[in-house]
Amino acid sequence: MSGTLPPLAVQLPAERWRTAPEDLLAYSFDGTAGLRQRPLAVGFPESAEEVAAILREADRTGTPVVTRGSGTGLSGGSVPVEDSIVLCTTRMNRILELDRQNLTLLAEPGVLTQAIHGEASAHGLFYPPDPSSQKISTIGGNVANNSGGLRGLKYGVTRDYVMGLEVVSPQGEIFWLGNKCVKDVAGYSLRDLYIGSEGTLGVITKVLLKLVPAPAAKRTLLATYDSMEAAAATVSAIIAEPVIPCTLEFLDRKTLQCVEEYTGIGLPTAAEALLFMETDGHPAAVAEEAEAMERIARGEGALEVRSASDGTEAARLGEARRSAFAALARLRPTTILEDATVPRSELARMIAFVAKTAEKHGLEVATFGHFGDGNLHPTFLTDERDPGEMERVHTAFAEIFEYALALGGTITGEHGVGISKREFLATQYDEGSLALLRQLKATLDPRGILNPGKLLPA
Amino acid sequence: MSGAEGHRLAGLDYSVVQQCIHCGMCLPDCPTYRETGQERNSPRGRIAWMRAIADGEIEVNRAFADEMYYCLGCLACQSACPADVDYAQLLEAARAEVEEAGILEDRRQRSFWRWLALRAIFTRPRLLRGIGRGIRVYQRTGLDRAVRRSGLLRVLPGRLAALEPQTPRIERRFSPQRIPARLLPGGEKPRYRVALLTGCVQDLAFSSVNRATAEVLLANGCEVITPPVQPCCGSLHAHNGAIGLARDLARRQIDLFPPEDFDAIVSNAGGCGSHLRRYGELLADDPAYAARAAEWDRKLRDVHEWLVEIGCRAPRMAPAPGGRPLRLTYHPSCHLHHGQRIRRQPEQLLDLLPGTERVPLAEATSCCGSAGIYNITQPEQAAKLQAAKIKHLRATGAEVVATANPGCHLQLVNGFPPGESAPRVTHPVVLLAEAYARER
């Protein structure tokens, strides 16, 4: 340990502060390309009381505090700001309770998402949200970003499974918001205010999650197409049927090739588009839905439709889809992923626009994402050392966001605003609602110590 | 250390450093991150540090040196990495940089052992065998037990005294006494001509594995060429920052085994193979050797890979007599599984054995802590990983543990306390050879 401890260091035992340059370096980024900033110190609290003590002192001294879990975010939400301290929640990693009567699970924020899945599954239960980084992302980070995932189409997102939160305010007060009641209309839903607040309003120190019964059956289908339009038509027809599968994902050709290179599981790399579809639930319903999905896919001109042979193959295919973003990094030095989202009826149009925009600016783009819920991941493959190209990437994104908004969409479906998209927020919000956001922030964090420079436009 | 210039971090093609997009997918698979929960002890933390050095932001210092040797080099992160970061190359360059900067040279004991191992012993195969014979006499005469009882070990430096019981049992005969320089399959005209690499530790402690490898290759129609004196492959050197020496050894190896003369050059040790198949990269800047080194890489095969490729014949007999199936499990060596990406083949071969039942091993692809010389340099962390591995092995109830790397082999054997009815640890090809032998 070297360097000078900030004045609030006394709030934690010395061995749980890190200030050596090499530690600061290792905590100066998250999963977002091109963003780096070293903090003053990194602290590892183990309780809400410790968090409260640090925040009180930070508030008194005006020290910015950035909360961080595993640092897998994709909008810079947990990248430190200048002269900040990082509160890393990874040591608060206990699952405190699984209540079988009420089907709830109480966990500390540093528990890995996958550990929640494992604990639920050990009791025959199910926690549906499944962000692609689930094997290392923390539940606290999921709640702070209201993370989505592959099952959002049928099961919704993290918010739909949060029943209660323990939150520490910047003034160091510890609040418990919510309860185990399925119905509760007492007062404003303050809990919901903190879900997706990206560490700008308070620090989450406990999460009470809703669990559901594990689905008894599941079927996984892969369909390939020689055009993205045919894949999009399949998705529209499935929804219009109406069938709401658990998962309706797509990968374009470039993404397919990279994922196949990484996994080697025999994906059809010659296809222009691949649909990855899953239905789960009661065996009879699953059989019926799978049959309908297969029939529709064929009717819309699928080159091939095949079914995963067993659970192991299905899991491997899901894992392969989750690796899409990082696998694309094989092609160019810098990989910038966005998550513009539109009403699902507009998705085909949005995909065509992304391709056209990339071409116009001479950029390489790969696109994959959650077809069923309109959540797109246009990924620019570029090189951060080339300022000219980076400038064009930025312009292309601005045009894509603008178009998404024109189609009634949003600039971010599941990654959050963070640093990357704060300048675009003002195009999505009108002046009045933007003022409301600012007013909220100013009321709850008047000294602006929590994750300053994030989420709200400058 | 001369000749390391091209391998300095700043000298690397920057795209290798930049390939890491710090998505964090490697973290749960990294044994040291799992242990400490600190980013500096994770692959992406280390790469960020290397990048800062390559960028000239910070200097190579003691902390960096220690971290580069705290890393096991198990390459589990490479298997986990969707972005295909070449961590092996980064780590080699980082360690070479540390050695060149002489950061750790004030630790006299370390310098001496390093010099002894890398420069004096593991470059001279005959001297290595001489030492092996000495150790064998020490073990066979009972002198080892007498010395342990006498307390004489207390005069040795602490780390060395702790290591003494871990010394491998040296075999009575080394590879040249067991394997003639040229072997032809009986009866048939050979289908392939292959070279057999006998290794260093493998040769001293497990020459029977080398013999079994020759037997199995013969049984599958290969003519087997095994020169009696073979240089070390240089893997120990490259993995420990001595790139110049590693290049010299690679050139000697290529001279001894002209790659154009063989259908395959076969290695049976995971750690060696992982280095051996990268001669092309190592000698890329050597005009006299670059082309042959590339040819070498094309010919180099792990023994399991080669046997599956040529369609290994299923034995007609079980490897051991007995009514009920022999329960066996497989521990993948990191450098075979993550480094060489030879993942299915060893299990495919084991599944050819009649009269056996293969049971899965929990956390199979996690490092056993041997990691080259890691159990010597980082005994504490190595012991933790060893204990976890042994716990999982016990849970399988296997009577036989198959593994394909001498370091893992020793680590597993040493992991069971004396007196416990431990499973037999052996190489997959030994089981195949035993099964073939029982056909006769």
Boltz contact constraints between the chains, C-beta under 6 A:
constraints:
  - contact:
      token1: [A, 22]
      token2: [B, 40]
      max_distance: 6.0
  - contact:
      token1: [A, 22]
      token2: [B, 49]
      max_distance: 6.0
  - contact:
      token1: [A, 22]
      token2: [B, 63]
      max_distance: 6.0
  - contact:
      token1: [A, 23]
      token2: [B, 40]
      max_distance: 6.0
  - contact:
      token1: [A, 25]
      token2: [B, 48]
      max_distance: 6.0
  - contact:
      token1: [A, 25]
      token2: [B, 52]
      max_distance: 6.0
  - contact:
      token1: [A, 26]
      token2: [B, 39]
      max_distance: 6.0
  - contact:
      token1: [A, 26]
      token2: [B, 40]
      max_distance: 6.0
  - contact:
      token1: [A, 26]
      token2: [B, 45]
      max_distance: 6.0
  - contact:
      token1: [A, 26]
      token2: [B, 48]
      max_distance: 6.0
  - contact:
      token1: [A, 27]
      token2: [B, 39]
      max_distance: 6.0
  - contact:
      token1: [A, 29]
      token2: [B, 22]
      max_distance: 6.0
  - contact:
      token1: [A, 31]
      token2: [B, 23]
      max_distance: 6.0
  - contact:
      token1: [A, 31]
      token2: [B, 24]
      max_distance: 6.0
  - contact:
      token1: [A, 70]
      token2: [B, 24]
      max_distance: 6.0
  - contact:
      token1: [A, 72]
      token2: [B, 24]
      max_distance: 6.0
  - contact:
      token1: [A, 90]
      token2: [B, 37]
      max_distance: 6.0
  - contact:
      token1: [A, 135]
      token2: [B, 28]
      max_distance: 6.0
  - contact:
      token1: [A, 136]
      token2: [B, 24]
      max_distance: 6.0
  - contact:
      token1: [A, 136]
      token2: [B, 27]
      max_distance: 6.0
  - contact:
      token1: [A, 136]
      token2: [B, 28]
      max_distance: 6.0
  - contact:
      token1: [A, 262]
      token2: [B, 82]
      max_distance: 6.0
  - contact:
      token1: [A, 323]
      token2: [B, 82]
      max_distance: 6.0
  - contact:
      token1: [A, 326]
      token2: [B, 23]
      max_distance: 6.0
  - contact:
      token1: [A, 326]
      token2: [B, 25]
      max_distance: 6.0
  - contact:
      token1: [A, 326]
      token2: [B, 82]
      max_distance: 6.0
  - contact:
      token1: [A, 326]
      token2: [B, 83]
      max_distance: 6.0
  - contact:
      token1: [A, 327]
      token2: [B, 82]
      max_distance: 6.0
  - contact:
      token1: [A, 329]
      token2: [B, 21]
      max_distance: 6.0
  - contact:
      token1: [A, 329]
      token2: [B, 83]
      max_distance: 6.0
  - contact:
      token1: [A, 330]
      token2: [B, 84]
      max_distance: 6.0
  - contact:
      token1: [A, 333]
      token2: [B, 15]
      max_distance: 6.0
  - contact:
      token1: [A, 333]
      token2: [B, 18]
      max_distance: 6.0
  - contact:
      token1: [A, 335]
      token2: [B, 21]
      max_distance: 6.0
